[in-house]
């Protein structure tokens, strides 16, 4: 009985039309890793990649356990800093139809 259910599910999946959306995850696999590395300082990032297009207001920092998060927006990605060091880099959307992260809160 399980084999029949599995066969039906596989058949249903194969018969479903393919979506034409470009997922951010798919684009990330194709792009070069020319972005700041985790642990780099703000000065290192600015020296290597230039000044950001925009420096957003820091978020957090209300308590010592919640350090302020600084965000720098570059044309292709947004860099997140905690205590002056890169903690993450998130690619920006390539087009409005791309499924990916929402734009940063300003």
C-alpha positions as CSV (number, residue, x, y, z in Angstrom):
1,X,0.0,0.0,0.0
2,X,2.8,2.4,0.8
3,X,4.4,1.8,-2.7
4,X,1.1,2.7,-4.3
5,X,0.8,6.0,-2.4
6,X,4.4,6.8,-3.2
7,X,3.8,6.1,-6.9
8,X,0.7,8.3,-6.9
9,X,2.6,11.2,-5.1
10,X,5.5,11.0,-7.5
11,X,3.1,10.9,-10.5
12,X,1.3,14.0,-9.2
13,X,4.5,15.9,-8.7
14,X,5.8,15.1,-12.2
15,X,2.4,16.1,-13.7
16,X,2.4,19.5,-11.8
17,X,3.4,22.5,-14.0
18,X,6.9,23.9,-13.2
19,X,7.0,27.4,-11.6
20,X,8.9,30.1,-13.4
21,X,10.0,32.0,-10.3
22,X,13.7,32.6,-9.6
23,X,14.5,31.9,-6.0
24,X,17.2,33.8,-4.3
25,X,18.7,30.5,-3.2
26,X,19.2,29.5,-6.8
27,X,20.9,32.8,-7.7
28,X,23.2,32.6,-4.7
29,X,24.6,29.4,-6.0
30,X,25.5,31.1,-9.3
31,X,27.0,34.3,-8.0
32,X,30.7,34.6,-7.0
33,X,31.6,34.9,-3.4
34,X,32.8,38.5,-3.8
35,X,31.3,39.7,-0.5
36,X,32.7,40.6,2.9
37,X,33.6,37.6,5.0
38,X,32.3,36.8,8.5
39,X,34.5,38.4,11.2
40,X,35.9,41.3,9.1
41,X,35.9,44.7,10.8
42,X,33.9,47.6,9.5
43,X,37.2,49.3,8.5
44,X,38.3,46.2,6.5
45,X,35.0,46.0,4.7
46,X,35.0,49.7,3.8
47,X,38.7,49.5,2.6
48,X,38.1,46.5,0.4
49,X,34.5,47.1,-0.9
50,X,34.3,50.9,-0.7
51,X,31.7,53.1,1.0
52,X,28.2,51.6,1.2
53,X,25.4,53.1,-0.8
54,X,23.6,53.6,2.6
55,X,24.3,53.1,6.3
56,X,21.0,52.2,8.0
57,X,20.2,53.2,11.6
58,X,21.4,50.6,14.1
59,X,18.8,48.2,15.6
60,X,18.8,46.7,19.0
61,X,21.2,47.7,21.8
62,X,18.6,48.2,24.5
63,X,20.4,45.8,26.8
64,X,23.9,44.5,27.0
65,X,22.7,41.1,25.9
66,X,21.2,42.6,22.8
67,X,24.1,44.3,21.0
68,X,23.3,46.9,18.3
69,X,23.2,45.6,14.8
70,X,24.6,47.9,12.1
71,X,23.6,47.5,8.5
72,X,25.4,48.7,5.4
73,X,23.6,48.5,2.1
74,X,25.7,47.8,-1.1
75,X,24.1,47.5,-4.6
76,X,24.2,43.6,-4.5
77,X,24.0,42.8,-0.8
78,X,23.5,44.1,2.8
79,X,26.2,43.6,5.4
80,X,25.2,43.1,9.0
81,X,27.7,44.0,11.8
82,X,27.6,43.2,15.5
83,X,30.2,44.9,17.7
84,X,32.0,46.2,14.6
85,X,32.4,42.7,13.0
86,X,30.6,41.1,10.0
87,X,28.1,38.6,11.2
88,X,26.2,38.0,8.0
89,X,25.9,39.2,4.4
90,X,22.5,38.9,2.6
91,X,22.1,39.3,-1.2
92,X,19.5,41.8,-2.3
93,X,16.8,40.9,-4.8
94,X,17.9,41.1,-8.4
95,X,14.3,41.9,-9.6
96,X,10.9,42.5,-8.0
97,X,9.6,39.1,-9.2
98,X,12.4,37.2,-7.4
99,X,11.4,35.4,-4.2
100,X,13.8,36.3,-1.5
101,X,14.3,38.3,1.6
102,X,12.3,41.5,2.2
103,X,14.1,44.8,1.9
104,X,15.7,46.0,5.1
105,X,13.6,48.0,7.5
106,X,14.6,51.6,7.3
